């Protein structure tokens, strides 16, 4: 996912975002909420906007509403990649990753 030449601060991820991110990760116990809904337990690596920033902008949401914890959730990298690709209208092929018992566990995007 390319963000161009803008820094994370120019994209709106400043100190306030860091604090909200910490709160959301703590609230979600550092676990991917997408995997949790599917009955899996996976560590999250990021905090994601449930309603994307692009869609929220079209809906004329304020930044406070966009970055409110109720619009944020912890997410693992594979789930985040699949979600982002879907929001961008692309389709990613998903493969199952074998768990310790040999059966498929968390899907991973290729």
N, C-alpha and C positions, 0 to 999 in steps of 0.2 A: 504494500500500500504506500504510494508515494504522496508526500505532503508538500512537495515543492521546496521552495527556499525559506518558508516561514519557520521561525523558531517555535518551540512549544509555547512560549509566553505569548507570541503573536497570535497563536491559534486559540488562546484563552486558557491555557493550562499553567496558571501562576500559583503563588503560594496558597491562595484560597482553595484552589483545586486540590492541591496536595493534602490539605487538612480534610476536605470532604472525602477524598479518596481513602484516607486512613480510616475515617469514620465508617464508610461503607464496607471496607475490607473487614473491619472489626465486627460490624453488624452481621455480615455474611460468613463470619468465622474463616475467612480466607478460602472459601470453597466456591467453585463454579456453580452458579445458580441454575444455569441451563442443564448441566449434568445432573444436578440435584433433582430437578423436575423429571428427569429421565430415569431416576433411581440409581445414579452413579455417584461416587464420591471422588472428586478431582480437585486438586489445588488450583486456585485462580492465580492468574498472573497480572490481570488488569481489572479496571473498573470501567464498565461500558454504559453508555446512554441507552436506555430501553427505547425511547423515542430518539432517533438520531439527531445530532445537532443540525444537520441539513434540513430534516423534516420539521424540526422544532422552529427553525428560522422561517420556513415557509408558513408555518402556523402562527408566526409572530409571537412566539414565546419570549419572555424576558430571559436574560442569562440566569437569573436567580431560579426561575422555574426549570430551565434546561438542566442546571447543575444541582437541582434539589435531590437529596438522597432517595426520594420516592421514584425518581426517574433514573436511578443508577443501580447497577448490580455487579457483583464480582463475576468474572468470567475467565475461563482457561483459554489458552492460545488457539487450540483447534476450533473450539466453539466460536471464538471471536472472529477467526478468519472466515468461517462458514457464514456467520451472520453478516459480516461486512460485505462479503461477495454478494450475498443475497440482496442487501440494501442497494448495491451498485448495479443490480440487474444481471449479475454474472452467476454462473453455476459452477460450483466446485465439486469435483469428484471426492466422495468421502470413502475412506477405508476404515475398517475395524482394526484396532490394535489388540493383539492377544494379551490377556491378563496373565498373572502368575500361574493360573490354573490351566492356561492354554485356550480358554474361551475368549471370544472378543469382548473388550471392555469399552473404553471411551473411543468414539470415532475421532479420526484425525483427518484434517484436510490435506490433500496432496498439493 
